C-alpha cells in the first residue's frame, strides 16, 4: 500500500465518520429512568448517567 492509497483510505474514513455524527442533541429536562437489566441485576439510568449494581 502506497502513500496515496493510504491518504484515500483516511479521507474515506473521515467522510464516513463525519456523515455518521449527530448534528443535534435532544434531551429531556426531567430525568427518565430506562431500566436496562441483565441477569446480573445491573441497572442503567440513561439520563442520569448512573450505573447501579444491585
mmCIF file of the N, C-alpha and C atoms, coordinates in Angstrom:
data_MODEL
# 
_entry.id   MODEL 
# 
loop_
_atom_site.group_PDB 
_atom_site.id 
_atom_site.type_symbol 
_atom_site.label_atom_id 
_atom_site.label_alt_id 
_atom_site.label_comp_id 
_atom_site.label_asym_id 
_atom_site.label_entity_id 
_atom_site.label_seq_id 
_atom_site.pdbx_PDB_ins_code 
_atom_site.Cartn_x 
_atom_site.Cartn_y 
_atom_site.Cartn_z 
_atom_site.occupancy 
_atom_site.B_iso_or_equiv 
_atom_site.pdbx_formal_charge 
_atom_site.auth_seq_id 
_atom_site.auth_comp_id 
_atom_site.auth_asym_id 
_atom_site.auth_atom_id 
_atom_site.pdbx_PDB_model_num 
ATOM 1   N N  . UNK A 1 1  ? 0.856   -1.177  0.000  1.00 0.00 ? 1  UNK A N  1 
ATOM 2   C CA . UNK A 1 1  ? 0.000   0.000   0.000  1.00 0.00 ? 1  UNK A CA 1 
ATOM 3   C C  . UNK A 1 1  ? 0.898   1.236   0.000  1.00 0.00 ? 1  UNK A C  1 
ATOM 4   N N  . UNK A 1 2  ? 0.659   2.102   -0.952 1.00 0.00 ? 2  UNK A N  1 
ATOM 5   C CA . UNK A 1 2  ? 1.484   3.306   -1.012 1.00 0.00 ? 2  UNK A CA 1 
ATOM 6   C C  . UNK A 1 2  ? 0.801   4.474   -0.289 1.00 0.00 ? 2  UNK A C  1 
ATOM 7   N N  . UNK A 1 3  ? 1.494   5.590   -0.271 1.00 0.00 ? 3  UNK A N  1 
ATOM 8   C CA . UNK A 1 3  ? 1.015   6.766   0.482  1.00 0.00 ? 3  UNK A CA 1 
ATOM 9   C C  . UNK A 1 3  ? -0.312  7.285   -0.069 1.00 0.00 ? 3  UNK A C  1 
ATOM 10  N N  . UNK A 1 4  ? -0.453  7.333   -1.372 1.00 0.00 ? 4  UNK A N  1 
ATOM 11  C CA . UNK A 1 4  ? -1.685  7.891   -1.942 1.00 0.00 ? 4  UNK A CA 1 
ATOM 12  C C  . UNK A 1 4  ? -2.891  7.011   -1.619 1.00 0.00 ? 4  UNK A C  1 
ATOM 13  N N  . UNK A 1 5  ? -2.721  5.684   -1.619 1.00 0.00 ? 5  UNK A N  1 
ATOM 14  C CA . UNK A 1 5  ? -3.820  4.792   -1.232 1.00 0.00 ? 5  UNK A CA 1 
ATOM 15  C C  . UNK A 1 5  ? -4.174  4.983   0.237  1.00 0.00 ? 5  UNK A C  1 
ATOM 16  N N  . UNK A 1 6  ? -3.172  5.165   1.048  1.00 0.00 ? 6  UNK A N  1 
ATOM 17  C CA . UNK A 1 6  ? -3.397  5.390   2.472  1.00 0.00 ? 6  UNK A CA 1 
ATOM 18  C C  . UNK A 1 6  ? -4.148  6.703   2.711  1.00 0.00 ? 6  UNK A C  1 
ATOM 19  N N  . UNK A 1 7  ? -3.773  7.734   1.989  1.00 0.00 ? 7  UNK A N  1 
ATOM 20  C CA . UNK A 1 7  ? -4.470  9.026   2.114  1.00 0.00 ? 7  UNK A CA 1 
ATOM 21  C C  . UNK A 1 7  ? -5.922  8.907   1.664  1.00 0.00 ? 7  UNK A C  1 
ATOM 22  N N  . UNK A 1 8  ? -6.155  8.142   0.590  1.00 0.00 ? 8  UNK A N  1 
ATOM 23  C CA . UNK A 1 8  ? -7.531  7.932   0.128  1.00 0.00 ? 8  UNK A CA 1 
ATOM 24  C C  . UNK A 1 8  ? -8.362  7.211   1.189  1.00 0.00 ? 8  UNK A C  1 
ATOM 25  N N  . UNK A 1 9  ? -7.758  6.218   1.827  1.00 0.00 ? 9  UNK A N  1 
ATOM 26  C CA . UNK A 1 9  ? -8.458  5.492   2.888  1.00 0.00 ? 9  UNK A CA 1 
ATOM 27  C C  . UNK A 1 9  ? -8.793  6.419   4.053  1.00 0.00 ? 9  UNK A C  1 
ATOM 28  N N  . UNK A 1 10 ? -7.855  7.267   4.417  1.00 0.00 ? 10 UNK A N  1 
ATOM 29  C CA . UNK A 1 10 ? -8.073  8.204   5.524  1.00 0.00 ? 10 UNK A CA 1 
ATOM 30  C C  . UNK A 1 10 ? -9.188  9.184   5.177  1.00 0.00 ? 10 UNK A C  1 
ATOM 31  N N  . UNK A 1 11 ? -9.205  9.682   3.945  1.00 0.00 ? 11 UNK A N  1 
ATOM 32  C CA . UNK A 1 11 ? -10.268 10.599  3.521  1.00 0.00 ? 11 UNK A CA 1 
ATOM 33  C C  . UNK A 1 11 ? -11.626 9.910   3.551  1.00 0.00 ? 11 UNK A C  1 
ATOM 34  N N  . UNK A 1 12 ? -11.658 8.648   3.124  1.00 0.00 ? 12 UNK A N  1 
ATOM 35  C CA . UNK A 1 12 ? -12.916 7.912   3.127  1.00 0.00 ? 12 UNK A CA 1 
ATOM 36  C C  . UNK A 1 12 ? -13.410 7.678   4.555  1.00 0.00 ? 12 UNK A C  1 
ATOM 37  N N  . UNK A 1 13 ? -12.515 7.316   5.444  1.00 0.00 ? 13 UNK A N  1 
ATOM 38  C CA . UNK A 1 13 ? -12.881 7.122   6.850  1.00 0.00 ? 13 UNK A CA 1 
ATOM 39  C C  . UNK A 1 13 ? -13.389 8.431   7.449  1.00 0.00 ? 13 UNK A C  1 
ATOM 40  N N  . UNK A 1 14 ? -12.718 9.542   7.149  1.00 0.00 ? 14 UNK A N  1 
ATOM 41  C CA . UNK A 1 14 ? -13.150 10.849  7.646  1.00 0.00 ? 14 UNK A CA 1 
ATOM 42  C C  . UNK A 1 14 ? -14.555 11.174  7.139  1.00 0.00 ? 14 UNK A C  1 
ATOM 43  N N  . UNK A 1 15 ? -14.805 10.932  5.852  1.00 0.00 ? 15 UNK A N  1 
ATOM 44  C CA . UNK A 1 15 ? -16.105 11.240  5.267  1.00 0.00 ? 15 UNK A CA 1 
ATOM 45  C C  . UNK A 1 15 ? -17.203 10.410  5.929  1.00 0.00 ? 15 UNK A C  1 
ATOM 46  N N  . UNK A 1 16 ? -16.964 9.112   6.077  1.00 0.00 ? 16 UNK A N  1 
ATOM 47  C CA . UNK A 1 16 ? -17.958 8.234   6.697  1.00 0.00 ? 16 UNK A CA 1 
ATOM 48  C C  . UNK A 1 16 ? -18.208 8.660   8.142  1.00 0.00 ? 16 UNK A C  1 
ATOM 49  N N  . UNK A 1 17 ? -17.158 8.945   8.876  1.00 0.00 ? 17 UNK A N  1 
ATOM 50  C CA . UNK A 1 17 ? -17.294 9.360   10.272 1.00 0.00 ? 17 UNK A CA 1 
ATOM 51  C C  . UNK A 1 17 ? -18.056 10.676  10.374 1.00 0.00 ? 17 UNK A C  1 
ATOM 52  N N  . UNK A 1 18 ? -17.758 11.604  9.492  1.00 0.00 ? 18 UNK A N  1 
ATOM 53  C CA . UNK A 1 18 ? -18.441 12.903  9.503  1.00 0.00 ? 18 UNK A CA 1 
ATOM 54  C C  . UNK A 1 18 ? -19.931 12.732  9.217  1.00 0.00 ? 18 UNK A C  1 
ATOM 55  N N  . UNK A 1 19 ? -20.278 11.832  8.311  1.00 0.00 ? 19 UNK A N  1 
ATOM 56  C CA . UNK A 1 19 ? -21.680 11.616  7.969  1.00 0.00 ? 19 UNK A CA 1 
ATOM 57  C C  . UNK A 1 19 ? -22.446 10.916  9.090  1.00 0.00 ? 19 UNK A C  1 
ATOM 58  N N  . UNK A 1 20 ? -21.758 10.182  9.928  1.00 0.00 ? 20 UNK A N  1 
ATOM 59  C CA . UNK A 1 20 ? -22.418 9.423   10.991 1.00 0.00 ? 20 UNK A CA 1 
ATOM 60  C C  . UNK A 1 20 ? -22.545 10.200  12.297 1.00 0.00 ? 20 UNK A C  1 
ATOM 61  N N  . UNK A 1 21 ? -21.993 11.376  12.365 1.00 0.00 ? 21 UNK A N  1 
ATOM 62  C CA . UNK A 1 21 ? -22.060 12.135  13.612 1.00 0.00 ? 21 UNK A CA 1 
ATOM 63  C C  . UNK A 1 21 ? -23.454 12.724  13.820 1.00 0.00 ? 21 UNK A C  1 
ATOM 64  N N  . UNK A 1 22 ? -23.769 12.983  15.051 1.00 0.00 ? 22 UNK A N  1 
ATOM 65  C CA . UNK A 1 22 ? -25.067 13.555  15.407 1.00 0.00 ? 22 UNK A CA 1 
ATOM 66  C C  . UNK A 1 22 ? -24.955 15.070  15.328 1.00 0.00 ? 22 UNK A C  1 
ATOM 67  N N  . UNK A 1 23 ? -25.859 15.664  14.593 1.00 0.00 ? 23 UNK A N  1 
ATOM 68  C CA . UNK A 1 23 ? -25.832 17.120  14.411 1.00 0.00 ? 23 UNK A CA 1 
ATOM 69  C C  . UNK A 1 23 ? -26.561 17.846  15.546 1.00 0.00 ? 23 UNK A C  1 
ATOM 70  N N  . UNK A 1 24 ? -27.634 17.254  16.039 1.00 0.00 ? 24 UNK A N  1 
ATOM 71  C CA . UNK A 1 24 ? -28.444 17.878  17.079 1.00 0.00 ? 24 UNK A CA 1 
ATOM 72  C C  . UNK A 1 24 ? -28.644 16.891  18.218 1.00 0.00 ? 24 UNK A C  1 
ATOM 73  N N  . UNK A 1 25 ? -28.397 17.346  19.420 1.00 0.00 ? 25 UNK A N  1 
ATOM 74  C CA . UNK A 1 25 ? -28.618 16.510  20.595 1.00 0.00 ? 25 UNK A CA 1 
ATOM 75  C C  . UNK A 1 25 ? -29.889 16.992  21.280 1.00 0.00 ? 25 UNK A C  1 
ATOM 76  N N  . UNK A 1 26 ? -30.843 16.099  21.411 1.00 0.00 ? 26 UNK A N  1 
ATOM 77  C CA . UNK A 1 26 ? -32.117 16.423  22.051 1.00 0.00 ? 26 UNK A CA 1 
ATOM 78  C C  . UNK A 1 26 ? -32.149 15.693  23.388 1.00 0.00 ? 26 UNK A C  1 
ATOM 79  N N  . UNK A 1 27 ? -32.448 16.411  24.459 1.00 0.00 ? 27 UNK A N  1 
ATOM 80  C CA . UNK A 1 27 ? -32.526 15.776  25.769 1.00 0.00 ? 27 UNK A CA 1 
ATOM 81  C C  . UNK A 1 27 ? -33.708 16.339  26.543 1.00 0.00 ? 27 UNK A C  1 
ATOM 82  N N  . UNK A 1 28 ? -34.142 15.576  27.496 1.00 0.00 ? 28 UNK A N  1 
ATOM 83  C CA . UNK A 1 28 ? -35.257 15.997  28.340 1.00 0.00 ? 28 UNK A CA 1 
ATOM 84  C C  . UNK A 1 28 ? -34.734 16.729  29.560 1.00 0.00 ? 28 UNK A C  1 
ATOM 85  N N  . UNK A 1 29 ? -35.542 17.630  30.075 1.00 0.00 ? 29 UNK A N  1 
ATOM 86  C CA . UNK A 1 29 ? -35.163 18.339  31.290 1.00 0.00 ? 29 UNK A CA 1 
ATOM 87  C C  . UNK A 1 29 ? -35.403 17.486  32.529 1.00 0.00 ? 29 UNK A C  1 
ATOM 88  N N  . UNK A 1 30 ? -36.364 16.603  32.451 1.00 0.00 ? 30 UNK A N  1 
ATOM 89  C CA . UNK A 1 30 ? -36.611 15.711  33.583 1.00 0.00 ? 30 UNK A CA 1 
ATOM 90  C C  . UNK A 1 30 ? -35.975 14.358  33.295 1.00 0.00 ? 30 UNK A C  1 
ATOM 91  N N  . UNK A 1 31 ? -35.264 13.826  34.258 1.00 0.00 ? 31 UNK A N  1 
ATOM 92  C CA . UNK A 1 31 ? -34.619 12.528  34.020 1.00 0.00 ? 31 UNK A CA 1 
ATOM 93  C C  . UNK A 1 31 ? -35.641 11.395  33.925 1.00 0.00 ? 31 UNK A C  1 
ATOM 94  N N  . UNK A 1 32 ? -35.420 10.539  32.972 1.00 0.00 ? 32 UNK A N  1 
ATOM 95  C CA . UNK A 1 32 ? -36.256 9.352   32.806 1.00 0.00 ? 32 UNK A CA 1 
ATOM 96  C C  . UNK A 1 32 ? -35.358 8.148   32.992 1.00 0.00 ? 32 UNK A C  1 
ATOM 97  N N  . UNK A 1 33 ? -35.824 7.208   33.768 1.00 0.00 ? 33 UNK A N  1 
ATOM 98  C CA . UNK A 1 33 ? -35.007 6.034   34.046 1.00 0.00 ? 33 UNK A CA 1 
ATOM 99  C C  . UNK A 1 33 ? -35.437 4.893   33.138 1.00 0.00 ? 33 UNK A C  1 
ATOM 100 N N  . UNK A 1 34 ? -34.531 4.458   32.305 1.00 0.00 ? 34 UNK A N  1 
ATOM 101 C CA . UNK A 1 34 ? -34.755 3.300   31.461 1.00 0.00 ? 34 UNK A CA 1 
ATOM 102 C C  . UNK A 1 34 ? -34.090 2.125   32.164 1.00 0.00 ? 34 UNK A C  1 
ATOM 103 N N  . UNK A 1 35 ? -34.871 1.210   32.611 1.00 0.00 ? 35 UNK A N  1 
ATOM 104 C CA . UNK A 1 35 ? -34.321 0.106   33.384 1.00 0.00 ? 35 UNK A CA 1 
ATOM 105 C C  . UNK A 1 35 ? -33.817 -0.991  32.448 1.00 0.00 ? 35 UNK A C  1 
ATOM 106 N N  . UNK A 1 36 ? -32.564 -0.904  32.128 1.00 0.00 ? 36 UNK A N  1 
ATOM 107 C CA . UNK A 1 36 ? -31.928 -1.938  31.325 1.00 0.00 ? 36 UNK A CA 1 
ATOM 108 C C  . UNK A 1 36 ? -31.234 -2.877  32.298 1.00 0.00 ? 36 UNK A C  1 
ATOM 109 N N  . UNK A 1 37 ? -31.703 -4.067  32.369 1.00 0.00 ? 37 UNK A N  1 
ATOM 110 C CA . UNK A 1 37 ? -31.099 -5.008  33.306 1.00 0.00 ? 37 UNK A CA 1 
ATOM 111 C C  . UNK A 1 37 ? -30.691 -6.272  32.566 1.00 0.00 ? 37 UNK A C  1 
ATOM 112 N N  . UNK A 1 38 ? -29.762 -6.960  33.135 1.00 0.00 ? 38 UNK A N  1 
ATOM 113 C CA . UNK A 1 38 ? -29.389 -8.270  32.625 1.00 0.00 ? 38 UNK A CA 1 
ATOM 114 C C  . UNK A 1 38 ? -29.500 -9.261  33.768 1.00 0.00 ? 38 UNK A C  1 
ATOM 115 N N  . UNK A 1 39 ? -29.042 -10.468 33.567 1.00 0.00 ? 39 UNK A N  1 
ATOM 116 C CA . UNK A 1 39 ? -29.196 -11.475 34.613 1.00 0.00 ? 39 UNK A CA 1 
ATOM 117 C C  . UNK A 1 39 ? -28.320 -11.218 35.833 1.00 0.00 ? 39 UNK A C  1 
ATOM 118 N N  . UNK A 1 40 ? -27.407 -10.259 35.771 1.00 0.00 ? 40 UNK A N  1 
ATOM 119 C CA . UNK A 1 40 ? -26.574 -9.917  36.925 1.00 0.00 ? 40 UNK A CA 1 
ATOM 120 C C  . UNK A 1 40 ? -27.151 -8.735  37.704 1.00 0.00 ? 40 UNK A C  1 
ATOM 121 N N  . UNK A 1 41 ? -28.335 -8.292  37.350 1.00 0.00 ? 41 UNK A N  1 
ATOM 122 C CA . UNK A 1 41 ? -29.027 -7.200  38.042 1.00 0.00 ? 41 UNK A CA 1 
ATOM 123 C C  . UNK A 1 41 ? -28.251 -5.882  37.995 1.00 0.00 ? 41 UNK A C  1 
ATOM 124 N N  . UNK A 1 42 ? -27.788 -5.534  36.821 1.00 0.00 ? 42 UNK A N  1 
ATOM 125 C CA . UNK A 1 42 ? -27.121 -4.243  36.642 1.00 0.00 ? 42 UNK A CA 1 
ATOM 126 C C  . UNK A 1 42 ? -28.149 -3.303  36.039 1.00 0.00 ? 42 UNK A C  1 
ATOM 127 N N  . UNK A 1 43 ? -28.393 -2.186  36.708 1.00 0.00 ? 43 UNK A N  1 
ATOM 128 C CA . UNK A 1 43 ? -29.390 -1.222  36.260 1.00 0.00 ? 43 UNK A CA 1 
ATOM 129 C C  . UNK A 1 43 ? -28.680 0.019   35.737 1.00 0.00 ? 43 UNK A C  1 
ATOM 130 N N  . UNK A 1 44 ? -29.128 0.503   34.604 1.00 0.00 ? 44 UNK A N  1 
ATOM 131 C CA . UNK A 1 44 ? -28.511 1.669   33.993 1.00 0.00 ? 44 UNK A CA 1 
ATOM 132 C C  . UNK A 1 44 ? -29.553 2.761   33.848 1.00 0.00 ? 44 UNK A C  1 
ATOM 133 N N  . UNK A 1 45 ? -29.267 3.914   34.383 1.00 0.00 ? 45 UNK A N  1 
ATOM 134 C CA . UNK A 1 45 ? -30.134 5.069   34.242 1.00 0.00 ? 45 UNK A CA 1 
ATOM 135 C C  . UNK A 1 45 ? -29.510 5.969   33.184 1.00 0.00 ? 45 UNK A C  1 
ATOM 136 N N  . UNK A 1 46 ? -30.139 6.050   32.019 1.00 0.00 ? 46 UNK A N  1 
ATOM 137 C CA . UNK A 1 46 ? -29.527 6.700   30.865 1.00 0.00 ? 46 UNK A CA 1 
ATOM 138 C C  . UNK A 1 46 ? -29.332 8.198   31.083 1.00 0.00 ? 46 UNK A C  1 
ATOM 139 N N  . UNK A 1 47 ? -30.384 8.934   31.425 1.00 0.00 ? 47 UNK A N  1 
ATOM 140 C CA . UNK A 1 47 ? -30.273 10.387  31.513 1.00 0.00 ? 47 UNK A CA 1 
ATOM 141 C C  . UNK A 1 47 ? -29.426 10.845  32.687 1.00 0.00 ? 47 UNK A C  1 
ATOM 142 N N  . UNK A 1 48 ? -29.404 10.081  33.760 1.00 0.00 ? 48 UNK A N  1 
ATOM 143 C CA . UNK A 1 48 ? -28.591 10.452  34.917 1.00 0.00 ? 48 UNK A CA 1 
ATOM 144 C C  . UNK A 1 48 ? -27.170 9.942   34.800 1.00 0.00 ? 48 UNK A C  1 
ATOM 145 N N  . UNK A 1 49 ? -26.927 9.097   33.821 1.00 0.00 ? 49 UNK A N  1 
ATOM 146 C CA . UNK A 1 49 ? -25.603 8.514   33.588 1.00 0.00 ? 49 UNK A CA 1 
ATOM 147 C C  . UNK A 1 49 ? -25.082 7.818   34.838 1.00 0.00 ? 49 UNK A C  1 
ATOM 148 N N  . UNK A 1 50 ? -25.929 7.016   35.441 1.00 0.00 ? 50 UNK A N  1 
ATOM 149 C CA . UNK A 1 50 ? -25.544 6.282   36.643 1.00 0.00 ? 50 UNK A CA 1 
ATOM 150 C C  . UNK A 1 50 ? -25.578 4.792   36.343 1.00 0.00 ? 50 UNK A C  1 
ATOM 151 N N  . UNK A 1 51 ? -24.678 4.086   36.938 1.00 0.00 ? 51 UNK A N  1 
ATOM 152 C CA . UNK A 1 51 ? -24.666 2.634   36.835 1.00 0.00 ? 51 UNK A CA 1 
ATOM 153 C C  . UNK A 1 51 ? -24.801 2.070   38.238 1.00 0.00 ? 51 UNK A C  1 
ATOM 154 N N  . UNK A 1 52 ? -25.843 1.294   38.465 1.00 0.00 ? 52 UNK A N  1 
ATOM 155 C CA . UNK A 1 52 ? -26.081 0.731   39.791 1.00 0.00 ? 52 UNK A CA 1 
ATOM 156 C C  . UNK A 1 52 ? -26.027 -0.785  39.696 1.00 0.00 ? 52 UNK A C  1 
ATOM 157 N N  . UNK A 1 53 ? -25.256 -1.393  40.551 1.00 0.00 ? 53 UNK A N  1 
ATOM 158 C CA . UNK A 1 53 ? -25.204 -2.846  40.619 1.00 0.00 ? 53 UNK A CA 1 
ATOM 159 C C  . UNK A 1 53 ? -26.012 -3.269  41.834 1.00 0.00 ? 53 UNK A C  1 
ATOM 160 N N  . UNK A 1 54 ? -27.081 -4.003  41.589 1.00 0.00 ? 54 UNK A N  1 
ATOM 161 C CA . UNK A 1 54 ? -27.994 -4.401  42.670 1.00 0.00 ? 54 UNK A CA 1 
ATOM 162 C C  . UNK A 1 54 ? -27.585 -5.738  43.248 1.00 0.00 ? 54 UNK A C  1 
# 
